[in-house]
Amino acid sequence: MQAYVLTQYGPAKDSLTLSTVPKPTATKNHVLIKANLLAGTALSGTVEEVGPDCTLFKVGDQVMTEPGLSILGAFSEYVSVPEDMVCEKPVKLSLEEAAAIPVSGTTAYQAIHKFAKLQAGQSILINGASGGVGTAAVQIAKAVGADVTTVTSGKNMPLMKQLGADFTIDYKTQDFTQMDKMYDCVLDIVGTASISACCKVIKPDGIYVSAGSLGSGMLIGNIADVLGCKMNPFKSRRVELAMNTPSRDALREVKELVDAGKLKMVIEKRFDFNHVKDAMEVLEAGHVAGKIIVRVSS
Ligand SMILES: NC(=O)c1ccc[n+]([C@@H]2O[C@H](COP(=O)([O-])OP(=O)(O)OC[C@H]3O[C@@H](n4cnc5c(N)ncnc54)[C@H](OP(=O)(O)O)[C@@H]3O)[C@@H](O)[C@H]2O)c1
């Protein structure tokens, strides 16, 4: 089968090579999925084989998965993953839309419910609301019944309104940390303001949740800051690092919201499998609205 192999660290154009590699098989509790659509470490597709210990799936099922660290990336024609990392695709969505759910949808869901524990009537500011995680987080926070303020560039303000945001701040002209309104939660997905600056707009009993950092291009950029704040006995606000835990249960929680019509995935661009490097270059530039999807097969 064809798969992109990571041959070195660095930008995708230098590090990814399209290669022919052995096709995996479904052993034990694994299912072999023929990928239709990919989104980096997430994919949707069709079950082609089930392992002898599988009880949840059969050949032909249309599924989505977020294999986590069990495979390093999903840029391949087939993946074999444990069935407890796999979920049926939402009834109302195409496979294409379903590919956008794992990782972004589950990270947003866990940030809002597990870490922020957001309640109806509370207020949340989402910094970096126009990316894959952010566009899902806006809708999930609205589904809770919260008052949602988003921070994006001006071009994404109409998208924010469409997703239900109550108020939007343009980061190119306004600094949200210098504004008067106080929030029950700041969910920071881009890490462009320091935690102490964000705390100025968080109510005394509120919470700062970090889910990502554009600066380093990786979540790792925020870990040291968040841990430092968590250990500081003089800190006045709660601080949490929202790490996504991939699982079938996490996917099912998001699927339920999608099936209830409360969450739609935003897809900005589609690329063919032989243009994965172009897709990654666009992603690495850091200005995608929603998700980028790669078509592997129809
Ligand atoms: N916690 C986890 O387990 C987990 C899981 C998945 C992803 N992540 C991390 O989450 C982060 C975001 O990922 P993503 O896929 O949602 O989005 P992304 O594609 O990395 O980010 C793109 C978005 O960021 C916006 N942006 C750029 N500069 C900004 C600024 N100064 N202020 C506010 N927004 C800005 C861009 O909007 P404009 O075009 O308008 O600038 C664009 O819509 C990444 O660091 C990723 O590694 C963490």
Ligand as a Chemical Component Dictionary entry (heavy atoms), coordinates in Angstrom:
data_LIG
# 
_chem_comp.id                   LIG 
_chem_comp.type                 NON-POLYMER 
_chem_comp.pdbx_formal_charge   0 
_chem_comp.three_letter_code    LIG 
# 
loop_
_chem_comp_atom.comp_id 
_chem_comp_atom.atom_id 
_chem_comp_atom.alt_atom_id 
_chem_comp_atom.type_symbol 
_chem_comp_atom.charge 
_chem_comp_atom.model_Cartn_x 
_chem_comp_atom.model_Cartn_y 
_chem_comp_atom.model_Cartn_z 
_chem_comp_atom.pdbx_ordinal 
LIG N1  N1  N 0  -4.747 19.531 23.372 1  
LIG C1  C1  C 0  -4.685 18.598 22.444 2  
LIG O1  O1  O 0  -4.714 17.392 22.745 3  
LIG C2  C2  C 0  -4.647 19.053 21.024 4  
LIG C3  C3  C 0  -5.300 18.339 20.014 5  
LIG C4  C4  C 0  -5.318 18.842 18.728 6  
LIG C5  C5  C 0  -4.654 20.041 18.444 7  
LIG N2  N2  N 1  -3.989 20.695 19.435 8  
LIG C6  C6  C 0  -3.283 21.960 19.181 9  
LIG O2  O2  O 0  -4.246 23.001 19.053 10 
LIG C7  C7  C 0  -3.670 24.042 18.281 11 
LIG C8  C8  C 0  -4.692 24.517 17.280 12 
LIG O3  O3  O 0  -4.973 23.529 16.338 13 
LIG P1  P1  P 0  -6.162 23.731 15.292 14 
LIG O4  O4  O 0  -6.109 22.544 14.412 15 
LIG O5  O5  O -1 -7.408 24.071 15.990 16 
LIG O6  O6  O 0  -5.836 25.053 14.524 17 
LIG P2  P2  P 0  -4.640 25.461 13.579 18 
LIG O7  O7  O 0  -4.900 25.012 12.202 19 
LIG O8  O8  O 0  -3.341 25.044 14.195 20 
LIG O9  O9  O 0  -4.810 27.032 13.768 21 
LIG C9  C9  C 0  -5.322 27.799 12.786 22 
LIG C10 C10 C 0  -6.160 28.936 13.349 23 
LIG O10 O10 O 0  -5.445 29.755 14.295 24 
LIG C11 C11 C 0  -5.836 31.111 14.063 25 
LIG N3  N3  N 0  -4.832 32.073 14.533 26 
LIG C12 C12 C 0  -3.599 32.295 14.028 27 
LIG N4  N4  N 0  -2.981 33.271 14.727 28 
LIG C13 C13 C 0  -3.865 33.668 15.693 29 
LIG C14 C14 C 0  -3.809 34.641 16.741 30 
LIG N5  N5  N 0  -2.735 35.415 16.931 31 
LIG N6  N6  N 0  -4.889 34.775 17.539 32 
LIG C15 C15 C 0  -5.993 34.017 17.377 33 
LIG N7  N7  N 0  -6.110 33.085 16.383 34 
LIG C16 C16 C 0  -5.037 32.905 15.565 35 
LIG C17 C17 C 0  -5.984 31.171 12.549 36 
LIG O11 O11 O 0  -6.935 32.175 12.211 37 
LIG P3  P3  P 0  -6.574 33.386 11.226 38 
LIG O12 O12 O 0  -6.379 32.814 9.855  39 
LIG O13 O13 O 0  -7.761 34.239 11.365 40 
LIG O14 O14 O 0  -5.299 33.986 11.767 41 
LIG C18 C18 C 0  -6.508 29.785 12.164 42 
LIG O15 O15 O 0  -7.910 29.716 11.969 43 
LIG C19 C19 C 0  -2.375 23.496 17.685 44 
LIG O16 O16 O 0  -1.302 23.992 18.447 45 
LIG C20 C20 C 0  -2.515 22.014 17.879 46 
LIG O17 O17 O 0  -1.238 21.369 18.017 47 
LIG C21 C21 C 0  -3.990 20.240 20.710 48 
# 
loop_
_chem_comp_bond.comp_id 
_chem_comp_bond.atom_id_1 
_chem_comp_bond.atom_id_2 
_chem_comp_bond.value_order 
_chem_comp_bond.pdbx_ordinal 
LIG N1  C1  SING 1  
LIG C1  O1  DOUB 2  
LIG C1  C2  SING 3  
LIG C2  C3  SING 4  
LIG C2  C21 DOUB 5  
LIG C3  C4  DOUB 6  
LIG C4  C5  SING 7  
LIG C5  N2  DOUB 8  
LIG N2  C6  SING 9  
LIG N2  C21 SING 10 
LIG C6  O2  SING 11 
LIG C6  C20 SING 12 
LIG O2  C7  SING 13 
LIG C7  C8  SING 14 
LIG C7  C19 SING 15 
LIG C8  O3  SING 16 
LIG O3  P1  SING 17 
LIG P1  O4  DOUB 18 
LIG P1  O5  SING 19 
LIG P1  O6  SING 20 
LIG O6  P2  SING 21 
LIG P2  O7  DOUB 22 
LIG P2  O8  SING 23 
LIG P2  O9  SING 24 
LIG O9  C9  SING 25 
LIG C9  C10 SING 26 
LIG C10 O10 SING 27 
LIG C10 C18 SING 28 
LIG O10 C11 SING 29 
LIG C11 N3  SING 30 
LIG C11 C17 SING 31 
LIG N3  C12 SING 32 
LIG N3  C16 SING 33 
LIG C12 N4  DOUB 34 
LIG N4  C13 SING 35 
LIG C13 C14 SING 36 
LIG C13 C16 DOUB 37 
LIG C14 N5  SING 38 
LIG C14 N6  DOUB 39 
LIG N6  C15 SING 40 
LIG C15 N7  DOUB 41 
LIG N7  C16 SING 42 
LIG C17 O11 SING 43 
LIG C17 C18 SING 44 
LIG O11 P3  SING 45 
LIG P3  O12 DOUB 46 
LIG P3  O13 SING 47 
LIG P3  O14 SING 48 
LIG C18 O15 SING 49 
LIG C19 O16 SING 50 
LIG C19 C20 SING 51 
LIG C20 O17 SING 52 
# 
